[in-house]
Amino acid sequence: MIYVYHALNTRPRSWSQVAQVLQENAPALLAKRGGHLHGLFRNQIGRPRDEVSAITAWPDEHNYDAERDWFACAAPDILSVDSRPMVPTLRPTQLASPSRQGNFAFRWFETPEQNYAEFLQLCEAAWPDFESSYDSQVLGLWRFDNTPAEAAGTIHTLLLTRRPNLAMWERSKIPTGEVEVALRQKLTRRYELCDATSVFTTTLITASDEVDTVRWT
């Protein structure tokens, strides 16, 4: 599968209207082109209020520019769209959209090419204990396939994880017990292999189990 990450910049105070239009129309319209709406996400911490994140999935080669243009015209309150194609690495291994509400973290990595194999090994080794210790799920680790020329020799990846809530996010940063301490050591080593990493958190607009009730304070 080919995936595309979209950051949709909307007019002030219009993100919810844009999200509603996309939630109602995007699945059918994308399906007509052979695509799939993997998820729509509302920013929580670390990104602008009036931005909606979307991930789409496609079974084969895809015209990314055409899809970006479609999103730009999907709702009148969308001001601009930043689209980046990406391919799955260790996960996902099959097409399965997230459906449970929670705290979804988008973590970005820039890893020197010579460190990338160890980076993947540490991810694979850490994820089972991460998921069992914190009631969490690793939904995907994607590699971007159109990195800028100035970034030659650097691998850009996106890791998407789900935790039940922000309380578990904090809990996962404070290891207790032998398993969690060993897990934290793996994750720390993974960070040390990277030139840069950043994260922002979201909730899932397209969740089927409950309404997104997070409010701004």
C-alpha positions as CSV (number, residue, x, y, z in Angstrom):
1,M,0.0,0.0,0.0
2,I,0.9,3.6,-0.6
3,Y,-0.1,6.1,2.1
4,V,-0.3,9.9,2.0
5,Y,-0.2,12.2,5.0
6,H,-2.1,15.5,4.6
7,A,-2.0,18.5,6.9
8,L,-5.0,20.6,6.1
9,N,-4.7,24.3,7.1
10,T,-8.2,25.8,7.6
11,R,-9.6,29.2,8.3
12,P,-9.8,30.3,11.9
13,R,-12.4,28.4,14.0
14,S,-13.5,26.3,11.0
15,W,-11.7,23.0,11.6
16,S,-14.8,21.3,12.9
17,Q,-16.8,22.2,9.7
18,V,-14.0,21.0,7.5
19,A,-13.8,17.8,9.5
20,Q,-17.5,17.2,9.1
21,V,-17.4,17.7,5.4
22,L,-14.5,15.4,5.0
23,Q,-15.9,12.7,7.3
24,E,-19.2,12.7,5.3
25,N,-17.7,12.9,1.8
26,A,-14.1,11.7,1.6
27,P,-14.6,7.9,2.1
28,A,-16.9,7.5,-0.9
29,L,-15.1,10.0,-3.1
30,L,-11.7,8.4,-2.4
31,A,-13.1,4.9,-2.9
32,K,-14.2,5.9,-6.4
33,R,-10.6,6.5,-7.2
34,G,-9.4,3.3,-5.5
35,G,-8.3,5.0,-2.4
36,H,-9.2,4.6,1.3
37,L,-9.5,7.2,4.2
38,H,-7.3,5.8,6.8
39,G,-8.2,8.4,9.4
40,L,-8.9,12.1,10.2
41,F,-7.3,13.6,13.3
42,R,-7.9,16.6,15.4
43,N,-4.9,18.4,16.9
44,Q,-4.5,18.2,20.6
45,I,-1.0,19.3,21.7
46,G,1.8,20.6,19.5
47,R,0.1,21.8,16.3
48,P,-2.3,24.6,15.4
49,R,-5.9,24.4,16.5
50,D,-7.2,25.1,13.0
51,E,-5.4,22.2,11.2
52,V,-6.8,18.8,10.4
53,S,-4.5,15.8,9.7
54,A,-5.6,13.1,7.3
55,I,-4.0,9.8,6.2
56,T,-5.2,8.1,3.0
57,A,-4.2,4.7,1.6
58,W,-3.9,3.5,-2.0
59,P,-3.2,0.0,-3.5
60,D,-0.7,1.1,-6.1
61,E,1.0,4.1,-7.7
62,H,-0.9,7.2,-7.1
63,N,-1.1,10.8,-8.3
64,Y,-0.3,12.7,-5.1
65,D,-0.6,16.1,-6.7
66,A,-4.2,15.3,-7.9
67,E,-5.1,14.1,-4.4
68,R,-3.7,17.2,-2.8
69,D,-5.7,19.4,-5.2
70,W,-8.9,17.4,-4.4
71,F,-8.4,18.0,-0.6
72,A,-7.8,21.7,-1.3
73,C,-11.2,22.0,-3.0
74,A,-13.1,19.6,-0.7
75,A,-14.3,22.4,1.6
76,P,-14.3,26.1,1.2
77,D,-12.6,26.8,4.5
78,I,-9.5,24.8,3.6
79,L,-6.7,27.3,2.9
80,S,-3.8,25.0,2.0
81,V,-2.8,21.4,2.0
82,D,0.6,19.9,2.7
83,S,0.8,16.3,1.3
84,R,3.6,13.8,1.7
85,P,3.5,10.3,0.3
86,M,4.9,7.5,2.4
87,V,5.4,3.7,2.5
88,P,4.9,1.4,5.4
89,T,7.9,-0.3,7.0
90,L,7.3,-2.7,9.9
91,R,3.7,-1.7,10.3
92,P,1.0,-1.6,9.1
93,T,1.1,-5.0,7.3
94,Q,-2.5,-4.8,6.1
95,L,-5.1,-2.2,5.5
96,A,-6.9,-1.6,8.8
97,S,-8.0,1.9,9.9
98,P,-8.0,2.9,13.5
99,S,-11.4,3.1,15.0
100,R,-11.0,3.4,18.8
101,Q,-10.9,6.9,20.3
102,G,-7.8,7.8,22.3
103,N,-4.6,9.8,22.3
104,F,-2.9,9.5,19.0
105,A,0.8,10.6,18.8
106,F,2.4,11.5,15.5
107,R,6.2,11.2,16.1
108,W,8.6,12.3,13.3
109,F,12.1,11.0,13.0
110,E,15.1,12.1,11.0
111,T,17.7,9.2,11.1
112,P,21.1,9.0,9.4
113,E,21.0,6.3,6.8
114,Q,23.8,4.3,8.5
115,N,21.7,4.1,11.7
116,Y,18.4,3.2,10.1
117,A,18.7,-0.6,10.4
118,E,19.4,-0.5,14.1
119,F,16.6,2.1,14.4
120,L,14.1,-0.5,12.9
121,Q,15.5,-3.3,15.1
122,L,14.9,-1.3,18.3
123,C,11.4,-0.4,17.2
124,E,10.5,-4.0,16.5
125,A,12.1,-5.1,19.8
126,A,10.4,-2.4,21.9
127,W,6.8,-2.5,20.6
128,P,5.5,-5.7,22.2
129,D,6.4,-4.5,25.7
130,F,5.2,-1.0,25.0
131,E,1.8,-2.3,23.9
132,S,1.4,-4.7,26.8
133,S,2.7,-2.3,29.5
134,Y,0.6,0.7,28.6
135,D,-2.6,-0.6,26.9
136,S,-1.3,1.1,23.7
137,Q,-1.0,0.3,20.1
138,V,1.6,1.0,17.4
139,L,-0.5,1.7,14.3
140,G,2.2,2.4,11.8
141,L,5.8,3.4,11.0
142,W,6.0,4.9,7.6
143,R,9.0,6.1,5.5
144,F,8.6,9.2,3.4
145,D,9.7,8.5,-0.2
146,N,10.2,12.1,-1.4
147,T,12.7,13.6,1.1
148,P,14.2,17.0,0.1
149,A,17.5,16.9,-1.8
150,E,19.3,18.7,1.1
151,A,18.3,15.7,3.3
152,A,20.2,13.2,1.2
153,G,21.6,10.5,3.6
154,T,18.7,11.0,6.1
155,I,15.7,8.8,6.4
156,H,12.5,10.5,7.4
157,T,9.8,8.5,9.1
158,L,6.5,8.9,10.8
159,L,5.4,6.8,13.8
160,L,1.7,6.7,14.8
161,T,0.8,5.3,18.2
162,R,-2.4,5.2,20.2
163,R,-2.7,5.4,23.9
164,P,-6.1,5.4,25.8
165,N,-5.6,9.0,27.1
166,L,-3.1,11.6,28.0
167,A,-2.7,10.2,31.5
168,M,-1.2,7.0,29.9
169,W,1.0,9.2,27.8
170,E,2.5,10.6,31.0
171,R,2.6,7.2,32.6
172,S,4.6,5.7,29.7
173,K,7.4,8.3,30.3
174,I,8.0,7.1,33.9
175,P,9.1,3.4,33.8
176,T,8.4,1.1,36.8
177,G,9.6,-2.4,37.1
178,E,12.2,-4.4,35.1
179,V,10.3,-4.7,31.9
180,E,9.5,-1.0,31.6
181,V,13.0,0.0,32.5
182,A,14.4,-2.2,29.7
183,L,11.8,-0.9,27.3
184,R,12.8,2.7,28.1
185,Q,16.4,1.9,27.5
186,K,15.5,0.6,24.0
187,L,13.5,3.7,23.3
188,T,16.3,6.0,24.6
189,R,18.8,4.3,22.3
190,R,16.4,4.7,19.4
191,Y,16.3,8.5,20.1
192,E,20.0,8.6,20.3
193,L,20.3,7.2,16.8
194,C,18.3,10.1,15.3
195,D,19.4,13.6,14.2
196,A,16.0,15.0,15.1
197,T,12.6,14.0,16.4
198,S,9.4,15.8,17.3
199,V,5.9,14.8,18.3
200,F,2.3,16.2,18.4
201,T,-0.8,14.5,19.8
202,T,-4.3,14.3,18.3
203,T,-7.7,12.6,18.8
204,L,-9.4,10.6,16.2
205,I,-12.3,12.4,14.3
206,T,-13.3,9.2,12.5
207,A,-13.5,7.1,15.7
208,S,-16.5,4.8,15.8
209,D,-16.6,4.0,19.5
210,E,-17.3,7.5,20.9
211,V,-17.5,11.2,20.1
212,D,-14.4,13.3,20.4
213,T,-15.3,15.2,23.5
214,V,-11.9,17.0,24.1
215,R,-12.4,20.7,24.6
216,W,-10.0,23.6,24.4
217,T,-9.3,25.2,27.7
